[in-house]
Amino acid sequence: MTKKKVFRIAGETIQLGETRDLKLKISEQFTGDPVGVPIRVMRGKKRGPTLFVTATVHGDELNGMGVIHEIMYGAQLELVAGTLILVPVVNVFGIETQNRYMPDRRDLNRFFPGFKSGSLTSRVAYLLFEEIARKSDFGIELHSAAQPRTNFPNIRGDLKNADVRRLAWAFGCELIIDGKGPDGSFRREATKAGCPTIILEAGEPLKIEQEAVEVGVRGVNNVLRELGMVAGEPVLPAYQVRISRSTWVRAEVGGILRFHVKPGDPVEQGQRIATNASVFGERQNILEAPCDGIVLGMTTLPMVKPGEPVCHIAVPSRSLKSLRLAAARVTGAGKKKRIRAGALVQNLARSETETMPGRGTFAKEQRKES
């Protein structure tokens, strides 16, 4: 927790009760002009925890930027305590070229905590990590799916860490994925360095989608409430599903797909995911769900080659039947301090009344105290 009245970042000093926009120099152009990452720092009048919220670590993932812009310019944020660091664009190189990667073709989100004298990407990672992660007590990263895919909104984090678990539940997504993240990823290395960090995965790249923005804004505000940085209680879904395993359905032959499911749909083993047709429209094969689960993400491009990913299925641990029954009980039963049933629980409740092939080996998990 930030104990000092003075907070320094990017060479600037921000006092309690002050809000400042500044640039963190991370590199230089060919002309020698500085390249800076935009940062807004907001400080409450009282001391408290420091939370960072970053977006666009991958230059083509824009939903997070939309979330941070809404936090900056939407309903006025009354920060009563602590320090909030907002970074709408981390990969300023990638957003200029609408590209996931850095100019040296490296993935910035595999190079943290970076190296002061390394490659361009490693140096940028080092500066960001030192100035943001090491000066924060908690972190939230905002991501979208990689091209050409989309993700049903979900929170990811190392749930073995009690503080990560606390943030993950408080954020308020219906799906929570348990995992440390890839080596060199910002959230994995920040958590390892003592700054518990979660990520939101929501929507498509190269878009700012209203649904993803709403999920992100509500989630960031929930975490701020949980940490006592703004007044009020987190607004939570009726229940949340914890996921510890997932699997991909891949194309078996080249062709053109017709999809039978969408992100957030429950699926049972043997259920049709997509029909693959030739260029003449002749059916070649049908891709089926290998297990019971929830559609976590999908390709948005209907043309595929053999082996390309089509559908990402999240696999919880309890029966699909029990999850559907629980969803049916809470649908429309909005409680005080909780949102009404979200998209996932509505899909599950609706599927309880529909005939679907297959058996269930699925999972529901109630929100637990951290």
C-alpha positions, 0 to 999 in steps of 0.5 A: 500500500502506498504510504507516502503522500508523494507519488512519483512516476515517469519523472513526475510527482503527483500529490494526494487529491491530484490528477495528472496526464503525462507521458512515459518515454519508452523509446525514440523514433528514427528522427530521435524524437521521443516515443511516450506511453500516455498515462493518467494518474488519479490520487484520492485525498487519502492514502490507500492502495495503488491500482494500475489498469492497462490496455492495448499491450497488443496493438490491435486489441482496442476494447480495453482502450474503450474501457479506459476512455469511458472511465476517464470521460464517462460518469465522474469517478470519485476516488476517495483513497489510493492511486489509480494509474490508467494506461489506455495504450501500452503498445504505442507502436502497434496501435499506429500500425494496427498490429499485435506486435512490436516493430521488431516483430516480438510480442511485448506480452512475452518479454516482461519484466524486460531487460534494460539493455536488451532488444527494443521490446525487452527495453520497453517491457523493462521501463513499463514494468519498473514504472507501472507494476513495481509502483502498484499494489494491484493490477488489471490488464484489458485484452481482446482475442487475437485475430481472427477470433472473439472471446466471451468476457472472462477474467483470468488469473492465478487463483492460488494467489489469495489477492488475485482470487479476491480481484477476480471474484470482485471484477464480476465476470461470469467466467473466471479462468484459473491460470498463471499465464504464459512466461513473460506475460505482464500479469504473471510477472507482475503477480510474481513481483508482488503486484497481484494482477488479473486480465479481462479477455473480451471481444474481438481485435480492431474493434471497440464493442459496447458490450465489452466496454460495459463489462470492463467499466463495471469490472474496474469499478467493482475492483475499486469498490472492493479495494476501498478506493471508491465508495460502494459495494461491488455489483456482482453477477448471480453466480460465477463459474470457475474454469481450470481447463479448456480445449480447442476444436480444430478444423479437420479439412479445409473449407467454409464454415457455418457456425451453430453456436456462439460465444457464451453458449453451453454445449454438450459432448457431440453437439454440432459446433460448425458445418464445413462445406466445400466452395461449391457448398457441399457438406464435407464434415461436421465439427462436434464438441469433444466434451461438455462445456461453455463456448469461451471463444471462436474464430470470426473467419469462416474460411479454414485450413486443416488444423486451424482453431475454430472453437475454444471450449471452457471445461468446468468440473461439475455436471451441466445439468446442475449448472442449468438448474442453478441458472434457472433458479437465479434467472430474473431473481435480481438481488440487492447489490447484484446485477440481474442474470447475465448472458451466460446464466440466461443461456444456461437457463434457456438451454434447460428447456431445450433438447440438446444431445450428449451428456454433461460433465460441467461446472458451477462454482459459487462466489467464495470469500477470499 
